[in-house]
Amino acid sequence: MLGTSLIAAAAVLAAGMTGGAQAPAGRGPLTEMTFAVSPDSVKAGSRITLAGVAGAGSSGNAGVVDLYFRKGENDDYLRIGRLAAGDSGRFGTTMTANASGDYMAVYRGNKQRGTASGSDYVSVYTTRTIKRLVYAWSATNTQCHPVCRTHSPDVTLGTGPVHVSFQRDCGPTRSGGSLGFTDDPWNKHEPGDPGWREFPEGAGPTEFDLAPTAPAGHFYLTWSSVQRERGQATLCNLSYRATQDTTVVTYL
């Protein structure tokens, strides 16, 4: 983020800043400052660079630069350091960022230069990973002979794999099917499609990952079981739960 640039004609006042005295009045050629902090958005504990140039012209600008920080607009600025600007007026340092807020640099001038200041805002954040529920479905005592089918409403996925917990119980009868995620209205898929899992004869894991190629679509489950005896229903208990890891960003 490009910091603000203020000129000496504004007469920088440091009276409201803890650790600083009132800046001297402007004098000599028009004094300017360019100041910026980079990067402008960082993870807590990262290093940031505070740098700028102050004065008038390319030489004769040596002087003291005080650095200040405040977390909120209603907070007082606290002095956090002091630097020396070289003859060219350039100054800079690095420090660790632990909170969002405004950084300000105040150039105190010299016998030929007046005062100037500049400020820049930095966002500081933390991250944590949580499991987001994408979709869940369950049914009990469902007749799956010859076949039962169900699909979810349209959902939008985040990035990364979809973790699925799939439970099925059709008693002692043989059963099998498939479960996947697709944007195809006919639910077509090829063998080995990373967005699908096949369960021949019902065999397969109860916990697995899908890697759909479509960022939006629906889940589709098809399951079938053989008839136990003539006229006797085959009832299944089926359920699945799909989640994704999601990164939550909190600004400090």
N, C-alpha and C positions, 0 to 999 in steps of 0.2 A: 504494500500500500504506500503510495507516495504521500509523505508527510506534508503538513501545511508549511507555508513560508511566510514569515512576518517580517516587517521592516522596522527599523529603529524609530521611525516617526511615530509608531504606536506606543513608544516608551514602555518597554517590558517592565512589569511590576512583579516582584517576587515576595511582596509582603505577606501574601496568603500562603506561602510555601514554607513548611517546616524545614529548618536548617538553612534558609537562604535569607539574605538581606535584600533591600530594595536595589534594583539595578541602577547603575549610573545613567544620567540623561544622555540622549544621543548627541554625537558631535562628529565633525569631519564629514567625509563623503557619506552618501546614503548607504547604510549598513543593512545587508540582507542575510537570510539564512535559508538553506534547504536542508531538511532533516527527514529521515525515514528509518523505520524499523522493518527488518525482514528476517524470516518470512512474516506475513501479516496474520497467519493462522498456524498454530503449532500445537503439538501434544505436550501436556504438562511435563516439565523436566527437560524440554529441548532447549538448545542454545539459540539465541537470537542475536542479530547484529544491529547495533545502533550506530548510524553514521550520518555525516552531513558535512556541509561546508558553510562557513560564516565569514562575513567581512565585506570588503568592497575592493574589487580588483583581484589580481593574482598574487599580490604580495603585501606585506605590511599588516597582516591580519592575526598575528600571534596573540593568543589570549586564553583566558580560562572559560571552560564550558561546564556548567553544572547540569546534571541529569536528575530528573524528577519522575515520579510515578504516582498515579492515583487510580484506584479501582473503579470508582463510580463518579458520575458528574457532580454529585453533591459532596464528595470527599475532598479533603485538602491534599494538595500535592506534597509528597515526601521526597526529600533529596536522597538519592540512592548512589550518587557518585560524582566525581569531578574529573574532567579531562583537560588536556592542553591542546588547543588548536594550533597547528603549525603556521608558518609564515604564509602559506597558501590559504589558510583558514580551514583546512580539512581536519576532521576529528572522527574518532570511531572507537568502539569497543564491543565486546560480546558479553552476554550474561545469560543466566538460566531463567526461563519464563515459567512461573507457577500460577499465574492468575491473569485473567483478561483485564485490560485497562489502557489508559493513556500514558504514553511516555512523552516527556517534554525536555528539550535541550535549551538552555539559556546561555547565550554568548555574552560575556561580561564586557567585551570591548577592550580597548587600550587607549593610549593618548591620542591616536589618530582615528579611532573607530568608535562608533556608538554601540549600543546593545541591540540584540535581535534574539528571537526565539522561534522554535518550530515544534510541532507535536505530531504524534502518530499513534494510531490505535492498533492493538494486537489482541486477537482472539486466542484463548488458551483452552484446551479441551482434554477430556479423558474419554476412553472408550472401554466398553465391556461387551461381551458376547452373550446373547440370550437365545433360547429356543422359541421361535415363533410358530404358533399353531397355524398351519395352512388350511387343513380340512380334516374332519373326523366323521366317520359313519359307522353305524352298527345296526344289526338286525338279528332277531332271535326267532327260532322256529320257522325259518323261511323255507318254502318248498323249492328245492333246486333240481328237481327232476321234471323235465329234462334239463332245464337251464334257468338260472336267475341272473339278471343283469341290473346294474345300477351305475349312474354317473353323477358326478358332483355338479354344482353350478359352476359357471366360469370363474376362474380365480387367476390372479397374477402372481407369479413366483418372484422371489428375490434371486440373488446370485448364489451359486453353489449348489451342491446336491440336495435332494429332498430325502429326508430320513423317514422310513415307513415302518410302523409296527403293525403287523398283520396277523390276526387270530382267526382260525377257522376250525370248525368241529361239525362234522356231518355223521357222527356216530361211527358204527363199524362198516358203513358202506364206502365204496371207492368214490373219490371225487377229485376234481381238479379244475384249473382255470387259469386266469391271468389277471394282472392288475397293472395299470400304467397311467401315464399322463400324456395327453395329446391335444392338439388343436384341430385334429381331423374329425369332421362331423360323423364319419362312418367308423371311426376308431380303428382304422387300418394301421398295421405296423408290421415290420419285417422281423424275422428271428434275429435275436441279438440286439434289437433296438435298446439303447441305454435308458430310454424312458419307460421301459416295460420289464415286468418279471413274470415268467411262466412257471406254473406249478403242475407239471404232469403227474397224474395220480395223487395230487395233493402234496407231493414232497417239495421241500424247500424251506428256507429260513423264515422265521417269524419277524426278524429284524433285518432290514436291508436298505440300501440307498438307490434312488433313481436319479438319473442325470438327463432330464428332458431337454430336448433341443429347442422346444418352443417356450418362450417366456410367459405365455398366457394360454390357457386352455382349460381342460377339465380332467378329473380322474375318472377312470372307467374300470369297473370290475365285472367280470363274467365268471360264473362258477356253475358246474354241473355235477350231478351225482347219479349213480345208478339206483334203480328202484330196488328196495330191500326185498319185498315179496309182492306178489300180485295184489293190487288194491291197497297196499300199505305205503303211506307217504314217507318220503325221505326228507327229514327236516334238518336244516343247518343253522348253526350260530356263526355269524360272520361279523367281523369288525376290522377297521383299519384306522390308523391315525398318522397323518403326515405333518412333519415339522421341518423347519429350516433354521439354521443358525443365522442370526441377525446381529449386526453391530450397532450398539446404541451409543450415540455421541452426547456427552454432557459438557456444557461450557462452564468454566469456572469463573 
